[in-house]
């Protein structure tokens, strides 16, 4: 067995042990930052507590979503210009200051500006974090490392609501100061543990942006197959997010206890946290298009199942199906931009993917509730159709570099060499 074959057979723990110290520090910082990700969850409650109307609070939450999309878009641009250490410092220190500012602002327009800025600045680090993990990871381990990255995010976001409720029981001030403190801890981790490289975060260690053949997001949009992938991610995000908006409304209208909504959401979180990294040991070796068709197709089946009837058994079955879709597809989808990005544009490819997902998850709730109000349970059939369209787009757009292409894929010359950089 060759060294590379042995490495490919490694599971999550062996892969984690083989990652450089700086990559482990980055994953730890992501976990800490997401563990205290309270603002989006409790923003409406905080603003109504401050005396603003529910309509004003809802608008602010929508603005937060827009800011998150802008943040990943700008973060991708910065990733191709600055070091990850610099970007994480800007993101964490800036969001900490803005977080505390929201606590003391009384003017609604100023609150909106602060919300937009804090959501944008808070997301700046995400393309850089993924880009740096790419730089530090051999290509055959990239999907597993992206599963670990998602585990860091999901562990934090799963625990955040429980911690937030406990903090609110004391005061909203404690909630905001705790989130600011978590951001500062992430900044400290970055300043201590991340390498002081002169290359942009999105550059392989052996080359600089000056050698990049293409510049800007126009180059990304000129890659038509990658645009098809972005369309797939947008459509997938618009369907996936329905569990947060249309699903609880449908459960309530069906006369089913909302306890079942809490149960299926908890089921999704538990299965993702406990099973995704383990199953990625096997799915990371699948051909990209097999992964795309399987994962995106299961999303269609899972959400369309809700059209049968909103009863506990169907709720559990549908949720398990689209949860399996997430487990199979998400690590590969997160890794894919790094597989195909040309030199000098890694940050923008990653930022484009994250922005497409963010736009889908911002638009999806509006369309989903409109469909539910218009056609009732047939809304779930339409959501399944949209997920099938995303499957077609993913099948058309995803291609494998020669190093990772399976027998069913279009093998193309690898756009970049995978480099395991040192600390």
C-alpha positions as CSV (number, residue, x, y, z in Angstrom):
1,X,0.0,0.0,0.0
2,X,1.4,3.4,-1.0
3,X,1.6,6.3,1.5
4,X,-1.1,8.1,-0.5
5,X,-3.4,5.1,-0.5
6,X,-2.9,4.7,3.2
7,X,-3.7,8.3,3.8
8,X,-6.9,8.0,1.8
9,X,-8.0,5.1,4.0
10,X,-7.6,7.3,7.1
11,X,-10.7,8.3,9.0
12,X,-11.5,11.6,10.7
13,X,-9.2,11.2,13.8
14,X,-6.2,10.2,11.8
15,X,-6.8,13.1,9.4
16,X,-7.2,15.5,12.2
17,X,-3.9,14.3,13.9
18,X,-2.1,14.8,10.5
19,X,-3.3,18.4,10.1
20,X,-0.9,21.2,11.0
21,X,-1.3,23.1,14.3
22,X,-2.5,26.2,12.6
23,X,-5.3,24.3,10.9
24,X,-6.4,22.9,14.3
25,X,-6.2,26.4,15.8
26,X,-8.4,27.7,13.0
27,X,-11.0,25.0,13.6
28,X,-11.0,25.8,17.3
29,X,-11.5,29.5,16.6
30,X,-14.4,28.7,14.3
31,X,-16.0,26.6,17.0
32,X,-15.6,29.3,19.7
33,X,-17.0,32.0,17.4
34,X,-20.1,29.9,16.4
35,X,-20.7,28.8,20.0
36,X,-21.5,32.4,20.8
37,X,-23.4,33.1,17.6
38,X,-26.4,34.6,19.5
39,X,-27.2,37.7,17.6
40,X,-29.1,36.2,14.6
41,X,-31.0,33.9,16.9
42,X,-32.1,36.4,19.4
43,X,-32.1,39.7,17.4
44,X,-35.9,39.9,17.1
45,X,-36.4,39.2,20.8
46,X,-33.8,41.8,21.8
47,X,-35.2,44.6,19.5
48,X,-38.8,44.1,20.7
49,X,-37.4,44.1,24.2
50,X,-35.9,47.5,23.4
51,X,-39.2,48.8,22.4
52,X,-39.1,48.4,18.6
53,X,-42.1,46.9,16.8
54,X,-42.1,43.3,15.5
55,X,-42.1,44.6,12.0
56,X,-39.0,46.7,12.6
57,X,-37.3,43.7,14.3
58,X,-38.1,41.4,11.4
59,X,-36.8,43.9,8.9
60,X,-33.6,44.2,10.9
61,X,-33.2,40.4,10.8
62,X,-33.7,40.4,7.0
63,X,-31.0,43.1,6.8
64,X,-28.7,40.8,8.9
65,X,-29.1,38.1,6.2
66,X,-28.2,40.5,3.5
67,X,-25.2,41.7,5.4
68,X,-24.0,38.1,5.8
69,X,-24.1,37.6,2.0
70,X,-22.2,40.8,1.5
71,X,-19.7,39.7,4.1
72,X,-18.8,36.5,2.3
73,X,-18.7,38.2,-1.0
74,X,-16.2,40.8,0.3
75,X,-14.4,38.2,2.3
76,X,-13.7,36.2,-0.8
77,X,-12.2,39.3,-2.4
78,X,-10.1,40.0,0.7
79,X,-8.9,36.4,0.8
80,X,-7.1,36.8,-2.5
81,X,-5.3,39.9,-1.1
82,X,-4.6,39.5,2.6
83,X,-3.4,36.8,5.0
84,X,-5.9,34.8,6.9
85,X,-4.4,36.1,10.1
86,X,-5.2,39.7,9.1
87,X,-8.7,38.9,7.8
88,X,-9.7,37.0,11.0
89,X,-8.4,39.9,13.1
90,X,-10.4,42.4,11.1
91,X,-13.5,40.2,11.2
92,X,-13.4,39.3,14.9
93,X,-12.3,42.6,16.4
94,X,-14.7,44.6,14.1
95,X,-17.7,42.4,14.9
96,X,-16.9,42.5,18.7
97,X,-17.0,46.3,18.7
98,X,-20.1,46.5,16.5
99,X,-21.9,43.9,18.7
100,X,-21.5,46.0,21.8
101,X,-22.5,49.1,19.9
102,X,-25.9,47.5,19.0
103,X,-26.6,47.1,22.7
104,X,-26.5,50.9,23.4
105,X,-28.0,52.3,20.2
106,X,-31.5,53.8,20.6
107,X,-32.1,55.2,17.1
108,X,-33.7,52.6,14.7
109,X,-31.7,53.8,11.6
110,X,-28.4,53.5,13.5
111,X,-29.5,50.0,14.7
112,X,-30.0,49.0,11.1
113,X,-26.6,50.3,10.1
114,X,-25.0,48.5,13.0
115,X,-26.8,45.2,12.2
116,X,-25.8,45.4,8.6
117,X,-22.2,46.1,9.4
118,X,-21.9,43.5,12.2
119,X,-23.3,40.7,10.0
120,X,-21.0,41.7,7.1
121,X,-17.9,42.0,9.2
122,X,-18.7,38.8,11.1
123,X,-18.7,36.7,7.9
124,X,-15.5,38.1,6.4
125,X,-13.4,35.4,7.9
126,X,-15.3,32.4,6.4
127,X,-13.8,32.4,2.9
128,X,-10.3,33.0,4.3
129,X,-10.8,30.1,6.8
130,X,-11.8,27.7,4.1
131,X,-9.0,28.9,1.8
132,X,-6.4,28.4,4.5
133,X,-7.6,24.9,5.3
134,X,-7.3,24.2,1.6
135,X,-3.7,25.4,1.6
136,X,-2.8,23.2,4.6
137,X,-4.6,20.0,3.3
138,X,-3.6,17.4,0.8
139,X,-6.2,17.2,-2.0
140,X,-7.3,13.7,-1.1
141,X,-8.1,14.8,2.5
142,X,-9.9,18.0,1.6
143,X,-13.5,16.8,1.8
144,X,-12.8,15.2,5.3
145,X,-11.3,18.5,6.5
146,X,-14.3,20.4,5.2
147,X,-16.5,17.9,7.2
148,X,-14.4,18.8,10.3
149,X,-14.9,22.5,9.5
150,X,-18.6,22.0,9.3
151,X,-18.5,20.0,12.6
152,X,-16.9,23.0,14.3
153,X,-19.7,25.3,13.0
154,X,-22.5,22.9,13.7
155,X,-21.4,22.0,17.3
156,X,-21.3,25.7,18.1
157,X,-24.5,26.7,16.4
158,X,-26.3,23.7,18.1
159,X,-25.3,24.8,21.5
160,X,-25.7,28.5,21.0
161,X,-29.5,28.7,21.5
162,X,-29.3,26.9,24.9
163,X,-26.4,29.1,26.1
164,X,-28.2,32.2,24.8
165,X,-31.4,31.4,26.7
166,X,-29.4,31.0,29.9
167,X,-27.6,34.4,29.3
168,X,-30.9,36.2,28.5
169,X,-32.3,34.9,31.8
170,X,-29.6,37.2,33.4
171,X,-29.7,40.1,30.9
172,X,-29.4,40.9,27.2
173,X,-26.2,42.9,28.0
174,X,-24.6,39.7,29.1
175,X,-25.6,38.0,25.9
176,X,-24.0,40.7,23.7
177,X,-20.9,41.0,25.8
178,X,-20.4,37.2,25.7
179,X,-20.6,37.1,22.0
180,X,-18.1,40.0,21.8
181,X,-15.8,38.1,24.2
182,X,-16.0,35.0,22.0
183,X,-15.0,37.0,19.0
184,X,-12.0,38.4,20.9
185,X,-11.0,34.9,21.9
186,X,-11.0,33.9,18.2
187,X,-8.9,37.0,17.4
188,X,-6.4,35.9,20.1
189,X,-6.2,32.4,18.7
190,X,-5.6,33.9,15.2
191,X,-2.8,36.2,16.4
192,X,-1.1,33.5,18.4
193,X,-1.5,30.4,16.3
194,X,-2.0,31.3,12.6
195,X,1.1,31.7,10.4
196,X,2.4,35.1,9.5
197,X,2.5,34.5,5.8
198,X,3.0,37.3,3.2
199,X,0.9,35.4,0.7
200,X,-2.8,36.2,0.4
201,X,-4.9,33.6,2.3
202,X,-6.2,32.2,-0.9
203,X,-2.8,31.6,-2.5
204,X,-0.9,28.3,-2.5
205,X,2.3,28.8,-0.5
206,X,4.5,28.6,-3.6
207,X,2.8,31.4,-5.6
208,X,1.5,34.9,-5.2
209,X,-1.5,36.8,-6.7
210,X,0.8,38.5,-9.2
211,X,1.1,35.2,-11.0
212,X,-2.7,34.7,-11.3
213,X,-4.0,34.5,-14.9
214,X,-7.4,35.9,-14.1
215,X,-8.7,38.6,-11.8
216,X,-12.0,39.4,-10.2
217,X,-15.4,38.0,-9.9
218,X,-15.9,38.5,-13.6
219,X,-13.5,35.5,-14.1
220,X,-15.7,33.5,-11.7
221,X,-18.8,34.3,-13.7
222,X,-17.0,33.4,-16.9
223,X,-16.6,29.9,-15.7
224,X,-20.0,28.7,-16.9
225,X,-19.8,25.2,-15.3
226,X,-19.0,26.8,-11.9
227,X,-21.9,29.2,-12.4
228,X,-24.1,26.1,-12.9
229,X,-22.7,24.8,-9.5
230,X,-23.5,28.2,-7.9
231,X,-27.1,27.9,-9.3
232,X,-27.4,24.5,-7.7
233,X,-26.2,25.8,-4.4
234,X,-28.6,28.8,-4.6
235,X,-31.6,26.5,-5.3
236,X,-30.5,24.0,-2.7
237,X,-30.2,26.7,-0.1
238,X,-33.6,28.1,-0.9
239,X,-35.2,24.6,-0.3
240,X,-33.0,23.6,2.7
241,X,-33.9,26.7,4.7
242,X,-37.6,25.8,4.7
243,X,-37.3,23.8,7.9
244,X,-36.8,27.1,9.7
245,X,-39.8,28.9,8.2
246,X,-42.4,27.0,6.2
247,X,-42.1,23.7,8.2
248,X,-43.1,25.1,11.6
249,X,-46.0,27.1,10.0
250,X,-47.2,23.9,8.2
251,X,-47.0,21.9,11.4
252,X,-49.0,24.5,13.3
253,X,-51.7,24.7,10.5
254,X,-52.0,20.9,10.5
255,X,-52.9,20.9,14.2
256,X,-49.8,19.0,15.2
257,X,-48.1,19.9,18.4
258,X,-45.1,22.2,17.8
259,X,-43.2,19.8,20.1
260,X,-42.8,17.7,17.0
261,X,-41.1,20.6,15.2
262,X,-38.6,20.9,18.1
263,X,-38.1,17.1,17.9
264,X,-37.3,17.0,14.1
265,X,-35.0,20.0,14.3
266,X,-33.1,18.4,17.2
267,X,-33.0,15.1,15.3
268,X,-31.4,16.9,12.3
269,X,-28.8,18.5,14.6
270,X,-28.0,15.3,16.5
271,X,-27.6,13.2,13.3
272,X,-25.4,15.8,11.6
273,X,-23.1,16.3,14.5
274,X,-22.7,12.5,15.3
275,X,-22.7,11.0,11.8
276,X,-21.4,13.5,9.2
277,X,-17.7,13.2,9.9
278,X,-17.9,9.4,10.3
279,X,-19.8,8.9,7.0
280,X,-17.5,11.3,5.1
281,X,-14.8,8.7,5.5
282,X,-16.7,6.8,2.8
283,X,-18.4,9.5,0.8
284,X,-15.1,11.5,0.3
285,X,-14.0,8.9,-2.3
286,X,-17.2,9.0,-4.3
287,X,-17.1,10.6,-7.8
288,X,-18.2,14.2,-7.5
289,X,-21.2,13.8,-9.7
290,X,-22.4,10.7,-7.9
291,X,-22.3,12.7,-4.7
292,X,-24.1,15.7,-6.3
293,X,-26.9,13.6,-7.8
294,X,-27.4,11.5,-4.6
295,X,-27.2,14.4,-2.1
296,X,-29.3,17.0,-4.1
297,X,-31.8,14.3,-5.1
298,X,-32.3,13.2,-1.6
299,X,-33.1,16.8,-0.6
300,X,-35.9,16.7,-3.2
301,X,-37.3,13.4,-1.8
302,X,-37.1,14.6,1.8
303,X,-39.0,17.8,1.4
304,X,-41.5,16.4,-1.1
305,X,-42.4,13.7,1.5
306,X,-44.0,16.4,3.6
307,X,-46.7,16.8,0.9
308,X,-48.1,13.3,1.8
309,X,-49.4,14.5,5.2
310,X,-48.0,16.5,8.1
311,X,-48.0,13.8,10.8
312,X,-45.2,12.8,13.2
313,X,-44.2,9.7,11.2
314,X,-43.8,11.6,7.9
315,X,-42.1,14.5,9.7
316,X,-39.5,12.1,11.0
317,X,-39.1,10.3,7.7
318,X,-38.8,13.4,5.6
319,X,-36.3,15.0,8.0
320,X,-34.1,11.9,8.1
321,X,-34.0,11.8,4.3
322,X,-33.0,15.5,3.8
323,X,-30.6,15.2,6.8
324,X,-28.9,12.3,4.9
325,X,-28.7,14.6,1.9
326,X,-26.8,17.1,4.0
327,X,-24.4,14.5,5.4
328,X,-23.5,13.2,1.9
329,X,-23.4,16.5,0.0
330,X,-22.3,19.3,2.3
331,X,-18.6,18.4,2.8
332,X,-18.1,17.9,-0.9
333,X,-20.0,21.1,-1.8
334,X,-17.8,23.1,0.7
335,X,-14.7,21.5,-0.7
336,X,-15.6,21.8,-4.4
337,X,-14.6,25.5,-5.0
338,X,-11.1,24.7,-3.8
339,X,-10.9,21.8,-6.2
340,X,-11.5,23.9,-9.3
341,X,-10.4,27.5,-8.5
342,X,-7.6,28.8,-10.7
343,X,-4.5,30.4,-9.1
344,X,-5.2,33.7,-7.5
345,X,-9.0,33.3,-7.3
346,X,-9.5,30.7,-4.6
347,X,-11.0,33.2,-2.2
348,X,-13.5,34.5,-4.7
349,X,-14.5,31.0,-5.7
350,X,-15.2,30.1,-2.1
351,X,-16.8,33.5,-1.5
352,X,-19.1,32.9,-4.5
353,X,-20.3,29.6,-3.2
354,X,-21.0,30.9,0.3
355,X,-22.8,34.0,-1.1
356,X,-24.9,31.8,-3.4
357,X,-25.9,29.7,-0.4
358,X,-26.6,32.8,1.7
359,X,-28.8,34.3,-1.0
360,X,-30.8,31.1,-1.3
361,X,-31.3,31.0,2.4
362,X,-32.4,34.6,2.4
363,X,-34.9,34.3,-0.6
364,X,-36.1,30.9,0.3
365,X,-38.2,31.8,3.4
366,X,-40.1,34.5,1.5
367,X,-40.9,32.2,-1.4
368,X,-41.6,29.2,0.8
369,X,-44.2,30.9,2.9
370,X,-45.8,32.4,-0.2
371,X,-46.2,29.0,-1.7
372,X,-47.6,27.5,1.5
373,X,-50.2,30.3,1.7
374,X,-51.0,29.9,-2.0
375,X,-51.2,26.1,-2.7
376,X,-51.1,24.5,0.8
377,X,-49.3,21.2,1.0
378,X,-48.5,21.2,-2.7
379,X,-45.9,23.7,-1.7
380,X,-43.7,20.8,-0.7
381,X,-44.1,19.3,-4.1
382,X,-42.8,22.5,-5.7
383,X,-40.0,22.6,-3.3
384,X,-39.1,19.1,-4.4
385,X,-39.1,20.3,-8.0
386,X,-36.8,23.1,-7.2
387,X,-34.4,20.6,-5.4
388,X,-34.5,18.4,-8.6
389,X,-33.6,21.5,-10.7
390,X,-30.6,22.0,-8.3
391,X,-29.7,18.3,-8.9
392,X,-29.6,18.9,-12.6
393,X,-27.5,22.0,-12.3
394,X,-25.1,20.3,-9.9
395,X,-24.7,17.3,-12.3
396,X,-24.0,19.7,-15.2
397,X,-21.6,22.0,-13.3
398,X,-19.5,19.7,-11.1
399,X,-16.3,18.4,-12.6
400,X,-13.4,16.6,-11.1
401,X,-9.7,17.6,-11.3
402,X,-7.6,14.8,-12.7
403,X,-6.3,14.0,-9.2
404,X,-9.8,13.3,-7.8
405,X,-11.9,12.5,-10.9
406,X,-13.8,9.3,-10.8
407,X,-14.5,7.2,-13.9
408,X,-17.8,9.0,-14.6
409,X,-16.3,12.5,-14.4
410,X,-14.6,14.8,-16.9
411,X,-11.0,14.7,-15.8
412,X,-9.4,18.0,-16.3
413,X,-5.9,19.2,-15.4
414,X,-5.8,20.2,-11.8
415,X,-6.0,24.0,-11.5
416,X,-3.6,24.1,-8.5
417,X,-1.3,21.9,-6.6
418,X,-2.4,21.0,-3.2
419,X,0.2,22.0,-0.7
420,X,0.5,21.0,2.9
421,X,2.1,24.2,4.2
422,X,4.0,24.2,7.5
423,X,3.4,26.5,10.4
